Amino acid sequence: MSTDGRYRRIWNQVAIIPPGKVASYGQIAQLAGMPRGARMVGRALGRAPAELKLPWHRVLNAQGRIALPPDSRGYQRQQEQLQQEGIEVISGRVDLSRFGWRPTLDELVWGPGMLSDSDPGGESGA
C-alpha cells in the first residue's frame, strides 16, 4: 500500500474521534491497521491537507500528554482546543481513563467523518 493510502486510513480514524475524547498515536495506528505505526500517525497528521479539518488536537502520546514542546504555539493551541471541548488538561496531560476514546464497532464502520476513497476532502467537513 502506498504512503498516501496509509495516510488516508490514518486520517479516516482521526476524523471520527468524537469531541470531548482523545486517542493516542498508537491507538490510531492500530485502528488504521498499522500496529507499531505511531510515528507514521504523527507524520500523516503533519501532512494532512488543511481542507480536511481533522481534529488533530485530539491525538496525544501514549501517556496522554501533548507531544509538542510546551513552549511552542502548537502546544498552546492544542491545549486550548482540548479545553474548549471540556477536556481537562493538567500540565500538558489528559487523563486517558476519563477522556480516552473507546470506539464501538458502529463508530468505526459508520462513524461521522469517514473520508470517501474518491474525495480527498471528504464530505463530512471533519
N, C-alpha and C positions, 0 to 999 in steps of 0.2 A: 504494500500500500504506500502511496506517495505521502510525503510530508503534508501536503495540502489536505489529503484525506484524513490523516491523523489529527491535524489541527481542527478540521470540521467536526470530527467526533468529540473532541475536547470542547469546542465552542458550543456544541449542542448540549452537553452536560452542564456547562456553566450557565447557559441560558435558562435552564429550568430550576436553578436554585431559587427557592421562594424568598420573598422579602422577609426579613427577620430571622433568617437561617444562614449558616455558614458551612462551608465544606473545606477540607484540606486539599492541597495539591495532589497528594497521593490518592485520596478518595476519588477525585475527578479522574485521575489516570485510570484507576481500577474500573470505574463506571464506563469509561471510554474504551475499555478492553485492552489497556496497556499497563498491566501491573509493572511497578517499578519505573513508571514514566512521569514521576512528579516534576522533574526538571523540564520535561517537554511541555507540561502544562504551563509552567512559567513562560517558556518561550512562545507558546501558542497565544497566550494572553497578551504578550508584548507585541505580537504581530497581527492581532485581530483588527480587522477593518473597523474604524470608528462608527460606521453606519450600523454595525451590528448592535451597538449599545449594550454590550454584555455587562452583567453585574459583576465585574472583575473584583470589586471590593469585598465580595462575599467569599473569596478564596484566601485561605490562611495556611500557615505551615502546620505540621503535624501536632504541634503543641498548642495550636490555637492562637499563635502570635502573628502579627503583621510582619511580613517578611522584608519590608523595605527599611532602610536606615531611619531611625527615629527622628533625625533632624532634617529629613527630606520633605519636600512639599507633597510627594506621593503618599507618604506615611500619614501626614496630617489630613489629606483628602480622604484616604481610605478610612481612617478613624472617624471623621465627620460623617461620612456616608453610612457607616455601620450604626453610629449613634442615632442618626436620623431615622433609621429603621427600628429603633428600640433595642438594638443590640448593645449590651453593656461591654465597654472596653476599659479594662483596668491595666495600666502600664503596658499598653500595646497588646494585651492578651484578652481573648474571648473564652468564656467557659464553654467548651465543646459539649459537655454533658447537658447543658441548658439550651444552647443555641445551635448545636450541630444538626445538620440536615440528615435525616434518615429517610430516604425516599422510598415510597411504596412502588410496587410494580406498575400501578396505573400512572404514577407521576413519570416514571422512566419511559413508559411506552407512549402515553398520550399527553404528557405534561405540556403546559404552555411554553412557548419559546423555542420549540423544535425547529431547526432550520431545514428547509427542503434541500434536496440534493442539487436542484437546478437553479435555485435562487440564493446567491451568496449573501444577500442582505436579509433573507428570510422575510416572512410576512408577519411575524409576531411583534415586531417593534422592540424586541428584547435588547 
